[in-house]
Amino acid sequence: MDIVKKLERELFEGNLETKTSKEEVLEVIEMVKSFVKIDGALAVISDLTKDVSYIYAGHFGTFLGVKPFELSMLDTIWEDEIFQKIHEDDLFERHLLEYEFLHFLKEIPPSERLNYATKSYLRTNTSKEKVRYITHRTSYLKTTENGQLALVLCLYNFSDDQAPNVGIGGKIMNKITGDKIEVKTYHHSSSLLSPREGEILQHIERGLLSKEIASALNISVHTVNRHRQNILEKLKAGNSMEAVQRAKAMQLIT
């Protein structure tokens, strides 16, 4: 199962049973609209209890192709049209950060879950001549009566730091104390690959061909190739070397 499906499965866990009220959603939308008009950001409000999202952008929306100051609704929690404007490596790591954040929140008392947010820096694909860095922040704004996360806010805006970065600089922040937790290792993504897939990826890193891997593991070439395809899909990689690089970044292989 790839990281997006794992994230989606856990976000929806127990959430489709209790719905947010129309009044709760409208209250959050109006609050976010007021903020966006001041900050200029692009906001995505996702309702995990109904699998829908609302997008409202300030002037930054023009940069990502979203018309400012018009509320739109999506029949999904994912802002795919915006994701397409983000560098694929950074988008993948952003999903890993959100997955790590979700597990972090599950490990603390429900009463404290709304006190935290993530922040990261992402490269965009909006220009072939120049890479532009933007900031991405995620906060959960509402929980259901049983403590499940219900409404989540993602904010996109220009970054004031356009210097090249290594990775997305992901952080989990306490919005009350200002404390920051640097996220450099994605511990909860370690189960993304099966033991056999990890073993095959180790052999790929060493430069072995499918036939050689099959011989080393005493399995068929067809089985090796099937595992290789699964690895590419799970890691959202275009080729084997890209898969190795991403697996190393996640410490799935050493």
C-alpha positions, 0 to 999 in steps of 0.5 A: 500500500502506498503512502497516500493510501496509508494516510487516507486509510488512517485519516478516515478511520472512525471518521465517516461514522460521525459527521461534522455539522453544517454550522461547524463547517461554515464557522471554520470557513468564515474564520479561514476566509478572514485570515486569508484576506489578511495573509494572502495564502491559499487555504484548503479545508478538508472535512475528514467526516465527509471526504470533501474539501473547500479551497479559498485563496488570497492573492497567492492563489494566482501563482498556483492557478487558483482564482483569488477570493472565490470559495470552491468545493472538491469531492475529495480531501486531496487538492490534486490540482495543487499537488500537480504544481509541486515537485514530486520528490517534495510532495512525496516527503510532504505526505510522509511528514503528514503521516508521521504527524498523524501518528504523533497526534494519536500518541498524545491526549485528544485534548492536546491534538489541536495544539500542533501543526506542521511546516515544510518548504516545497519546490514548485513546478510552475516555472521551467526557468526558476524554482520557487519555494513555498511554505506548507502548513497543516493544522487540525481545527476540529475533532469529533465528540469521540476525539477523532480528527475532523477538520484539517487546514492546509495553508500554502504561501510564498516562502521568504527563503528562496535558498536551495534546501535539502529535503523539505525541512519538515517540522512539527510545531507546538502552536502554544509554546513555539517548541519545534520537533525536527522531522528527519526520520519517518519512523512510522513509514517503516512498514511501507515496504514488505520485508521481501520488497526491502530485501529486493531493493537492497539487491537493486542498490547493489546493482544486481539485475532481476535474474541475479536477484531471483537466483540469490533469493531462490524465486522466479524472475517474474516474482522479482519483477512484480515486487519491483513494480510494487516498490515503484508504486509504493514509493511513487518512484519513476525508476529503480534508482529513484526508489533506492534514493527515496527508501534511503531518505526514509531509512527503509534501507541502509 
